[in-house]
Amino acid sequence: MAESPLIQELLAERTQENIIRVLTRRCGAVPPEVAVRVRRVRRDKQLGALLAEAAVAADLSFSTGFLGSALGDGQEPAPGLGPTDGKRQRLSLTG
C-alpha cells in the first residue's frame, strides 16, 4: 500500500527525531550541525540504516560519507554499511 507524501514526511520527521534522541542518549549533546544533517535525510531506507548505527554508536564519529550519500551529494557510503557486513561500523556525522 502506498502512503501519502504527508504520511511519509511525518514518518521521516519522527525517525529523524528518534535518531537525534538516540544519539543524545548515547553520546551526549548533539551539535546543531549534526542535527541539521540528520534532518536533511529523507529516504526511509537511509533513515533506518542511520537509526541502526546511532543505536550502537559509541560517539558522534558517524560517517559524513553515509550522510552525504543519503543526501545525494555523490559521496560514497562508509565501508561496512552493507547488509551483509555484520560488523559495527563507526560513522561520522561531523564535518
C-alpha positions in Angstrom: 0.0 0.0 0.0 1.4 3.4 -1.0 1.4 6.0 1.7 0.6 9.6 1.1 3.5 12.1 0.8 2.3 13.8 4.0 2.4 10.5 6.0 5.9 9.7 4.5 7.1 13.1 5.6 5.7 12.7 9.1 7.3 9.3 9.5 10.6 10.7 8.2 10.5 13.5 10.8 9.7 11.1 13.6 12.6 8.9 12.6 14.9 11.9 12.4 13.9 13.0 15.9 14.4 9.4 17.1 17.9 9.3 15.6 18.8 12.6 17.4 17.2 11.3 20.6 19.3 8.1 20.5 22.5 10.0 19.7 21.8 12.4 22.6 21.3 9.5 25.0 24.3 7.5 23.8 26.8 10.4 23.1 25.6 13.5 25.0 24.6 16.8 23.4 24.3 16.6 19.6 25.8 19.6 17.8 23.3 21.6 15.8 25.1 21.0 12.5 24.8 17.2 13.1 21.1 17.6 13.8 20.7 19.6 10.6 22.4 16.9 8.6 20.2 14.2 10.1 17.1 16.2 9.3 18.2 16.5 5.7 18.0 12.7 5.2 14.5 11.9 3.9 14.6 8.4 2.5 13.2 5.7 4.7 16.0 3.2 3.9 18.8 5.6 4.8 17.0 6.8 7.9 16.6 3.2 9.0 20.3 2.5 8.5 21.2 5.7 10.3 19.0 4.8 13.3 20.5 1.3 13.5 24.0 2.8 13.5 23.0 5.5 16.0 21.7 2.8 18.4 25.2 1.3 18.7 27.3 4.5 18.4 30.0 5.0 21.0 30.4 8.6 19.9 29.5 11.1 17.2 32.0 9.9 14.7 29.4 8.8 12.2 30.5 9.0 8.5 29.9 12.1 6.6 30.1 9.7 3.6 27.0 8.0 4.8 25.0 11.2 5.3 26.4 12.6 2.0 25.3 9.5 0.1 21.8 9.7 1.7 21.6 13.3 0.7 22.7 12.6 -2.9 25.9 14.7 -2.9 27.9 12.0 -4.6 29.9 10.9 -1.6 30.3 7.1 -1.1 28.7 5.5 2.0 31.1 4.5 4.7 32.5 1.0 4.4 30.6 -1.6 6.4 27.1 -0.2 5.9 26.1 -3.0 3.5 23.5 -5.5 4.7 26.0 -8.4 4.7 28.9 -6.8 6.5 27.7 -7.9 10.0 30.2 -5.6 11.8 29.6 -2.4 13.6 31.0 0.5 11.7 31.7 3.9 13.1 30.1 6.7 11.2 30.9 10.4 11.3 28.1 12.9 11.3 30.5 15.7 11.9 32.4 17.6 9.2 
